[in-house]
Amino acid sequence: MHLVSPKKKAKLDAVRQELGALELAGPWLLMGEGSRFLVPTLIALGAKPLLATLEEDHLPSFPEASFAGAVVLDVLEHLDNDQTFLRSLRCILQPDAHFILTVPALDSKGRLRYLREAVGITSGLHGHKRAGYGLEKLARKLRLADFEVLSASHFCGPLTELMDILGNFCLSHWTKGKEPGALSGPGLANLGRQTWQGKVFWAAYVLVYPFLWLLYKWDAWRAQTGGAGLLVVAKAQDRGSRKSHL
């Protein structure tokens, strides 16, 4: 049974909304945690998705201008050299290709971020090299890699983020730290396969999931101006021509 955590659902819904506003065609590169859930969306919109993974913090080898677009979900914060990654990505994108990027937001409401750290759900737990990005810093990195920033928005409102924190906190304590962070990352798919405590928690999670989904929908409906995640839509531009709408 495939359940998507409310936090991941907020991310995927935000990306799907942006994809729906674009005219898609040709090959699109998908990278990052949860990107496989976007394959049906891209196919339905007329694109040809290709899933790829990092090879020792580097992009796989592709010919120049191979892709008409790219979606990269929660990858940059894991890299030692995020600027090199962005420049390499620009090389394999066609001129005017669209690029949708998500990262943890630093300029979100800070109390929940501090709460996440306080209960032990740290950036290092998920292999992050940095806690996240502010919009100004991320836009600057994109401009340096020859991307034009078209728009930016936040996703994952405070209630969704709080559900994720509490869920991970309860899971970590119930399983005595053997399955920490499973609701936030790819571990949700494997939850319950390692310990009997995980199996019990999984059964309980399945029972309360409809309620969590309703809370997520209400949180999204409230149209929060901020959120724990940052989504940027950019466009590949001519090398050396650096500008931004932001």
C-alpha contacts under 8 A as a table, 3 or more apart, distances in Angstrom:
res1	aa1	res2	aa2	distance
2	H	189	A	6.78
3	L	188	L	7.71
3	L	189	A	7.59
4	V	8	K	6.20
4	V	9	K	6.00
4	V	188	L	7.79
5	S	8	K	5.27
5	S	9	K	6.08
5	S	164	D	7.67
5	S	183	L	6.13
5	S	184	S	7.10
5	S	188	L	7.74
6	P	9	K	4.93
6	P	10	A	6.13
6	P	160	T	6.19
6	P	163	M	7.76
6	P	164	D	7.22
6	P	212	L	7.06
6	P	213	W	6.53
6	P	216	Y	6.03
7	K	10	A	5.17
7	K	11	K	6.56
7	K	156	C	5.99
7	K	160	T	5.95
7	K	161	E	6.47
7	K	164	D	6.45
7	K	184	S	7.19
8	K	11	K	5.08
8	K	12	L	6.20
8	K	34	G	7.37
8	K	184	S	7.33
9	K	12	L	5.08
9	K	13	D	5.92
10	A	13	D	5.27
10	A	14	A	6.19
10	A	155	F	6.20
10	A	156	C	5.35
10	A	216	Y	7.80
10	A	220	A	7.73
11	K	14	A	5.23
11	K	15	V	6.31
11	K	102	T	7.84
11	K	155	F	6.35
11	K	156	C	6.87
11	K	229	G	7.38
12	L	15	V	5.11
12	L	16	R	6.05
12	L	34	G	7.71
12	L	37	F	7.81
12	L	38	L	7.46
13	D	16	R	5.09
13	D	17	Q	6.19
14	A	17	Q	5.23
14	A	18	E	6.55
14	A	155	F	6.65
14	A	231	L	7.80
15	V	18	E	5.17
15	V	19	L	6.17
15	V	100	I	7.43
15	V	231	L	7.73
16	R	19	L	4.99
16	R	20	G	6.06
16	R	38	L	7.50
16	R	41	T	7.17
17	Q	20	G	5.20
17	Q	21	A	6.70
18	E	21	A	5.32
18	E	22	L	6.93
18	E	233	V	7.84
19	L	22	L	5.38
19	L	24	L	7.86
19	L	42	L	7.81
20	G	23	E	7.76
20	G	45	L	7.40
23	E	45	L	7.77
24	L	42	L	7.75
24	L	45	L	6.13
24	L	46	G	5.71
24	L	47	A	5.40
25	A	45	L	7.82
25	A	46	G	5.33
25	A	47	A	4.39
25	A	48	K	7.14
25	A	68	A	7.04
26	G	46	G	7.61
26	G	47	A	5.16
26	G	48	K	5.62
26	G	67	F	7.20
26	G	68	A	5.73
27	P	47	A	5.97
27	P	48	K	4.47
27	P	49	P	5.73
27	P	50	L	6.96
27	P	66	S	7.54
27	P	67	F	5.16
27	P	68	A	5.61
27	P	69	G	7.03
28	W	47	A	6.47
28	W	48	K	5.83
28	W	49	P	4.74
28	W	50	L	6.06
28	W	67	F	5.48
28	W	68	A	5.71
28	W	69	G	4.74
28	W	70	A	5.22
28	W	71	V	7.58
29	L	49	P	5.96
29	L	50	L	5.06
29	L	51	L	6.19
29	L	52	A	7.06
29	L	67	F	6.54
29	L	69	G	6.38
29	L	70	A	4.49
29	L	71	V	6.23
30	L	35	S	5.91
30	L	36	R	7.49
30	L	49	P	6.63
30	L	50	L	5.85
30	L	51	L	4.77
30	L	52	A	6.18
30	L	70	A	5.92
30	L	71	V	5.01
30	L	72	V	6.09
31	M	35	S	5.91
31	M	51	L	6.09
31	M	52	A	5.48
31	M	53	T	6.03
31	M	70	A	7.98
31	M	71	V	6.29
31	M	72	V	4.79
31	M	73	L	6.24
31	M	75	V	7.66
32	G	35	S	5.58
32	G	53	T	7.17
32	G	72	V	5.61
32	G	73	L	4.52
32	G	74	D	5.92
32	G	75	V	5.66
33	E	36	R	7.90
33	E	73	L	6.09
33	E	74	D	6.63
33	E	75	V	7.80
33	E	185	G	7.19
33	E	186	P	6.72
34	G	37	F	5.81
34	G	38	L	7.75
34	G	73	L	7.34
34	G	186	P	7.65
35	S	38	L	5.46
35	S	39	V	7.39
35	S	51	L	7.65
35	S	71	V	7.67
35	S	72	V	7.64
35	S	73	L	6.63
36	R	39	V	5.55
36	R	51	L	6.97
37	F	40	P	7.06
38	L	41	T	5.20
38	L	42	L	6.29
39	V	42	L	5.32
39	V	43	I	6.26
39	V	49	P	6.06
40	P	43	I	5.16
40	P	44	A	6.08
41	T	44	A	5.19
41	T	45	L	6.28
42	L	45	L	5.08
42	L	46	G	6.35
42	L	47	A	5.22
42	L	48	K	6.82
42	L	49	P	6.36
43	I	46	G	5.23
43	I	47	A	5.21
43	I	48	K	5.99
43	I	49	P	6.92
44	A	47	A	7.48
52	A	60	P	7.41
53	T	59	L	7.39
53	T	60	P	7.31
54	L	57	D	5.45
54	L	58	H	5.39
54	L	59	L	5.27
54	L	60	P	6.43
55	E	58	H	5.06
55	E	59	L	6.13
55	E	60	P	6.11
57	D	79	L	6.10
57	D	80	D	7.69
58	H	85	F	6.65
59	L	85	F	7.04
59	L	88	S	7.15
59	L	89	L	7.38
62	F	66	S	6.70
62	F	92	I	6.47
63	P	66	S	5.69
63	P	92	I	6.29
64	E	91	C	5.52
64	E	92	I	4.36
64	E	93	L	6.97
64	E	94	Q	7.87
65	A	68	A	7.82
65	A	91	C	6.28
65	A	92	I	4.32
65	A	93	L	4.47
65	A	94	Q	4.26
65	A	95	P	7.47
66	S	92	I	5.23
66	S	93	L	5.85
66	S	94	Q	6.52
67	F	70	A	7.18
67	F	92	I	6.29
67	F	93	L	4.84
67	F	94	Q	5.82
67	F	97	A	7.49
68	A	93	L	6.13
68	A	94	Q	5.54
68	A	97	A	5.02
68	A	98	H	7.10
69	G	93	L	6.51
69	G	94	Q	7.60
69	G	97	A	4.88
69	G	98	H	4.79
69	G	99	F	5.63
70	A	93	L	7.78
70	A	97	A	7.83
70	A	98	H	6.54
70	A	99	F	4.83
70	A	100	I	6.29
71	V	99	F	5.90
71	V	100	I	4.74
71	V	101	L	5.96
72	V	75	V	6.48
72	V	99	F	7.80
72	V	100	I	6.33
72	V	101	L	4.98
72	V	102	T	6.59
73	L	101	L	5.86
73	L	102	T	4.94
73	L	103	V	6.88
74	D	77	E	6.66
74	D	78	H	7.82
74	D	101	L	7.59
74	D	102	T	5.38
74	D	103	V	4.80
74	D	104	P	7.13
75	V	78	H	5.58
75	V	79	L	7.09
75	V	102	T	7.92
75	V	103	V	7.21
76	L	79	L	5.49
76	L	82	D	5.53
76	L	85	F	7.94
76	L	103	V	6.87
77	E	82	D	7.53
77	E	103	V	6.86
77	E	104	P	7.71
77	E	128	H	5.34
77	E	129	K	5.67
77	E	130	R	5.49
77	E	131	A	7.05
77	E	132	G	6.20
78	H	127	G	6.05
78	H	128	H	4.52
78	H	129	K	5.20
78	H	130	R	7.32
79	L	82	D	5.46
79	L	128	H	7.63
79	L	129	K	6.30
80	D	129	K	6.47
81	N	84	T	5.62
81	N	85	F	6.74
82	D	85	F	5.10
82	D	86	L	6.36
83	Q	86	L	5.17
83	Q	87	R	6.32
83	Q	141	K	6.44
83	Q	145	A	7.15
84	T	87	R	5.18
84	T	88	S	6.15
85	F	88	S	5.12
85	F	89	L	6.09
86	L	89	L	5.03
86	L	90	R	6.20
86	L	141	K	7.99
86	L	142	L	7.07
86	L	145	A	5.85
87	R	90	R	5.10
87	R	91	C	6.50
87	R	145	A	4.81
87	R	146	D	7.60
88	S	91	C	5.20
88	S	92	I	6.88
89	L	92	I	5.48
89	L	93	L	6.51
90	R	93	L	5.23
90	R	145	A	6.79
90	R	146	D	7.11
90	R	147	F	7.55
90	R	236	A	6.52
91	C	94	Q	7.89
93	L	97	A	6.04
93	L	236	A	7.04
94	Q	97	A	5.31
94	Q	236	A	7.25
95	P	236	A	5.66
95	P	237	Q	5.95
95	P	238	D	6.85
96	D	235	K	5.50
96	D	236	A	4.81
96	D	237	Q	5.74
97	A	235	K	5.51
97	A	236	A	5.25
98	H	233	V	7.08
98	H	234	A	5.80
98	H	235	K	4.47
98	H	236	A	6.44
99	F	233	V	5.80
99	F	234	A	5.07
99	F	235	K	5.81
99	F	236	A	7.39
100	I	231	L	7.16
100	I	232	V	5.85
100	I	233	V	4.67
100	I	234	A	6.40
101	L	231	L	5.67
101	L	232	V	5.28
101	L	233	V	6.53
102	T	229	G	6.85
102	T	230	L	5.55
102	T	231	L	4.49
102	T	232	V	6.49
103	V	132	G	6.41
103	V	133	Y	6.82
103	V	229	G	5.94
103	V	230	L	5.39
103	V	231	L	6.74
104	P	131	A	7.08
104	P	132	G	4.58
104	P	133	Y	6.32
104	P	228	A	6.09
104	P	229	G	4.62
104	P	230	L	5.90
105	A	108	S	5.68
105	A	132	G	5.32
105	A	133	Y	5.27
105	A	134	G	5.99
105	A	135	L	7.80
105	A	154	H	7.76
105	A	227	G	7.25
105	A	228	A	5.33
105	A	229	G	4.84
105	A	230	L	5.03
106	L	110	G	7.75
106	L	131	A	7.20
106	L	132	G	5.23
106	L	133	Y	5.07
106	L	134	G	5.04
106	L	228	A	7.71
107	D	110	G	7.44
107	D	133	Y	7.50
107	D	134	G	5.34
107	D	135	L	7.46
108	S	226	G	5.67
108	S	227	G	5.37
108	S	228	A	5.61
108	S	229	G	7.83
109	K	112	L	6.69
109	K	113	R	7.36
109	K	158	P	7.93
109	K	226	G	7.10
109	K	227	G	7.07
109	K	228	A	7.56
110	G	113	R	5.09
110	G	114	Y	6.23
111	R	114	Y	5.16
111	R	115	L	6.15
112	L	115	L	4.80
112	L	116	R	6.09
112	L	158	P	7.45
112	L	161	E	7.40
112	L	162	L	7.00
113	R	116	R	5.11
113	R	117	E	6.46
113	R	228	A	7.95
114	Y	117	E	5.10
114	Y	118	A	6.04
115	L	118	A	4.88
115	L	119	V	6.30
115	L	165	I	7.96
116	R	119	V	5.57
116	R	120	G	6.63
116	R	121	I	5.29
116	R	122	T	6.78
116	R	165	I	5.94
117	E	120	G	5.27
117	E	121	I	5.32
117	E	122	T	4.94
117	E	123	S	7.82
118	A	121	I	7.42
119	V	169	F	6.54
120	G	169	F	7.75
121	I	125	L	6.45
121	I	165	I	7.59
121	I	168	N	7.55
121	I	169	F	7.54
121	I	180	P	7.87
121	I	181	G	6.70
122	T	125	L	5.29
122	T	126	H	7.38
123	S	126	H	5.69
123	S	127	G	6.53
123	S	128	H	5.10
123	S	129	K	7.51
123	S	130	R	7.08
123	S	131	A	5.73
124	G	127	G	4.78
124	G	128	H	5.29
124	G	129	K	7.18
125	L	128	H	7.48
125	L	180	P	8.00
125	L	181	G	7.29
126	H	181	G	7.49
126	H	185	G	7.40
128	H	131	A	6.60
133	Y	137	K	6.61
133	Y	138	L	6.13
133	Y	230	L	7.97
134	G	137	K	5.49
134	G	138	L	6.23
135	L	138	L	5.18
135	L	139	A	5.97
135	L	152	A	7.82
135	L	230	L	7.66
136	E	139	A	5.22
136	E	140	R	6.26
137	K	140	R	5.18
137	K	141	K	6.40
138	L	141	K	5.12
138	L	142	L	6.27
139	A	142	L	5.10
139	A	143	R	6.20
139	A	149	V	6.59
139	A	244	S	7.69
139	A	246	L	7.60
140	R	143	R	5.14
140	R	144	L	6.27
141	K	144	L	5.16
141	K	145	A	6.43
142	L	145	A	5.08
142	L	146	D	6.44
142	L	147	F	5.21
142	L	148	E	7.21
142	L	149	V	7.25
143	R	146	D	5.03
143	R	147	F	5.04
143	R	148	E	6.17
143	R	149	V	7.42
143	R	242	R	5.36
143	R	243	K	6.33
143	R	244	S	7.03
144	L	147	F	7.39
144	L	242	R	6.92
146	D	236	A	6.34
146	D	237	Q	5.72
146	D	238	D	6.78
146	D	239	R	5.66
146	D	240	G	6.30
146	D	241	S	6.51
146	D	242	R	5.72
147	F	234	A	6.00
147	F	235	K	5.40
147	F	236	A	4.64
147	F	237	Q	5.59
147	F	242	R	7.03
147	F	243	K	7.79
148	E	234	A	5.33
148	E	235	K	5.06
148	E	236	A	6.30
148	E	237	Q	6.34
148	E	242	R	6.81
148	E	243	K	5.67
148	E	244	S	5.02
148	E	245	H	7.33
149	V	152	A	7.90
149	V	232	V	7.22
149	V	233	V	6.23
149	V	234	A	4.26
149	V	235	K	6.49
149	V	243	K	7.61
149	V	244	S	4.90
149	V	245	H	5.86
149	V	246	L	6.68
150	L	232	V	7.63
150	L	233	V	5.57
150	L	234	A	5.12
150	L	235	K	6.99
150	L	244	S	6.90
150	L	245	H	5.66
150	L	246	L	7.38
151	S	232	V	5.87
151	S	233	V	5.30
151	S	234	A	7.05
151	S	245	H	7.27
151	S	246	L	7.25
152	A	230	L	7.22
152	A	231	L	5.62
152	A	232	V	4.37
152	A	233	V	6.28
153	S	226	G	7.92
153	S	230	L	6.00
153	S	231	L	5.32
153	S	232	V	6.58
154	H	225	T	6.89
154	H	226	G	5.34
154	H	227	G	5.00
154	H	228	A	7.07
154	H	229	G	5.50
154	H	230	L	4.60
154	H	231	L	5.93
155	F	224	Q	7.96
155	F	226	G	6.95
155	F	227	G	4.89
155	F	228	A	6.43
155	F	229	G	5.12
155	F	230	L	6.39
155	F	231	L	7.31
156	C	159	L	7.99
156	C	160	T	5.74
156	C	161	E	6.17
156	C	220	A	7.54
156	C	227	G	4.94
156	C	228	A	5.44
156	C	229	G	5.96
157	G	160	T	5.43
157	G	161	E	6.21
157	G	219	D	6.14
157	G	220	A	6.73
157	G	224	Q	6.02
157	G	226	G	6.72
157	G	227	G	4.63
157	G	228	A	6.64
158	P	161	E	5.02
158	P	162	L	5.98
158	P	219	D	7.67
158	P	227	G	6.50
158	P	228	A	7.46
159	L	162	L	5.01
159	L	163	M	6.19
159	L	215	L	7.59
159	L	216	Y	7.28
159	L	219	D	6.07
160	T	163	M	5.15
160	T	164	D	6.35
160	T	215	L	7.52
160	T	216	Y	5.67
160	T	219	D	6.67
161	E	164	D	5.11
161	E	165	I	6.25
161	E	228	A	6.76
162	L	165	I	5.05
162	L	166	L	6.11
163	M	166	L	5.27
163	M	167	G	5.90
163	M	212	L	7.79
164	D	167	G	5.13
164	D	168	N	6.09
164	D	183	L	6.87
164	D	184	S	6.86
165	I	168	N	5.32
165	I	169	F	6.02
166	L	169	F	4.99
166	L	170	C	6.05
167	G	170	C	5.28
167	G	171	L	6.09
167	G	183	L	7.01
168	N	171	L	5.00
168	N	172	S	5.98
168	N	180	P	6.64
168	N	181	G	5.42
168	N	182	A	6.83
168	N	183	L	5.95
168	N	184	S	7.39
169	F	172	S	5.27
169	F	173	H	6.30
169	F	180	P	7.91
170	C	173	H	5.31
170	C	174	W	5.92
171	L	174	W	5.14
171	L	175	T	6.01
171	L	177	G	7.85
171	L	179	E	7.07
171	L	180	P	6.69
171	L	181	G	7.87
171	L	182	A	7.88
171	L	198	G	7.64
171	L	201	F	6.92
172	S	175	T	5.41
172	S	176	K	5.79
172	S	177	G	4.52
172	S	178	K	6.86
172	S	179	E	6.01
172	S	180	P	4.66
172	S	181	G	7.16
173	H	176	K	4.80
173	H	177	G	5.95
174	W	177	G	7.63
174	W	197	Q	6.50
174	W	198	G	7.92
174	W	201	F	7.78
175	T	178	K	5.47
175	T	179	E	6.27
175	T	195	T	7.39
175	T	197	Q	5.25
175	T	198	G	6.18
176	K	179	E	7.87
177	G	180	P	5.36
178	K	195	T	7.81
179	E	182	A	6.01
179	E	187	G	7.77
179	E	191	L	7.41
179	E	194	Q	7.95
179	E	198	G	7.31
181	G	184	S	5.47
181	G	185	G	6.49
181	G	187	G	7.19
182	A	185	G	5.61
182	A	186	P	6.69
182	A	187	G	4.10
182	A	188	L	4.81
182	A	191	L	6.61
183	L	186	P	7.68
183	L	187	G	6.54
183	L	188	L	5.04
184	S	187	G	7.50
184	S	188	L	7.34
185	G	188	L	6.57
186	P	189	A	6.10
186	P	190	N	7.68
187	G	190	N	5.22
187	G	191	L	6.00
188	L	191	L	5.00
190	N	193	R	5.72
190	N	194	Q	7.83
191	L	194	Q	7.24
191	L	198	G	5.97
191	L	199	K	7.14
191	L	202	W	6.43
192	G	195	T	5.99
192	G	196	W	6.79
192	G	197	Q	7.23
192	G	198	G	3.93
192	G	199	K	3.87
192	G	200	V	7.31
192	G	201	F	7.27
192	G	202	W	5.82
193	R	196	W	7.98
193	R	198	G	7.00
193	R	199	K	6.81
194	Q	198	G	6.77
195	T	198	G	5.08
195	T	199	K	6.52
196	W	199	K	4.98
196	W	200	V	6.39
197	Q	200	V	5.19
197	Q	201	F	6.18
198	G	201	F	5.01
198	G	202	W	5.94
199	K	202	W	5.02
199	K	203	A	6.28
200	V	203	A	5.21
200	V	204	A	6.35
201	F	204	A	5.08
201	F	205	Y	5.98
202	W	205	Y	4.94
202	W	206	V	6.20
203	A	206	V	5.26
203	A	207	L	6.51
204	A	207	L	5.15
204	A	208	V	6.43
205	Y	208	V	5.31
205	Y	209	Y	5.78
206	V	209	Y	5.17
206	V	210	P	7.96
207	L	210	P	7.26
208	V	211	F	5.39
208	V	212	L	6.36
209	Y	212	L	4.94
209	Y	213	W	6.06
210	P	213	W	5.02
210	P	214	L	6.36
211	F	214	L	5.16
211	F	215	L	6.37
212	L	215	L	5.08
212	L	216	Y	6.17
213	W	216	Y	5.02
213	W	217	K	6.24
214	L	217	K	5.10
214	L	218	W	6.23
215	L	218	W	5.12
215	L	219	D	6.12
216	Y	219	D	5.00
216	Y	220	A	6.15
217	K	220	A	5.09
217	K	221	W	6.04
218	W	221	W	4.99
218	W	222	R	6.36
219	D	222	R	5.34
219	D	223	A	7.41
219	D	224	Q	7.79
220	A	223	A	5.67
220	A	224	Q	7.15
224	Q	227	G	6.98
227	G	230	L	7.30
237	Q	241	S	6.68
237	Q	242	R	7.73
238	D	241	S	5.56
239	R	242	R	7.92
